[in-house]
Amino acid sequence: MNEDQLVNALKRNAVERHETDELRRAQSAAMRDMVREAHQAGLGPTRIAQEAELSRQAVYEILGQRPS
């Protein structure tokens, strides 16, 4: 690649990385909301963790609880 191609590739990658970061933040917020909703509907932290592919600790943190 020449210099212009490299610069363009770097710029494209920076944009894609920014878009990916934004999507990850949005998906994380949606997951937190879903964890809370599932818990309010009666699902236990262990089941939520299994189904959401999260650690139990992550679920407890989202719920603001300590493991029992």
Order of alpha helices (4+ residues) and beta strands (2+ residues): alpha-alpha-alpha
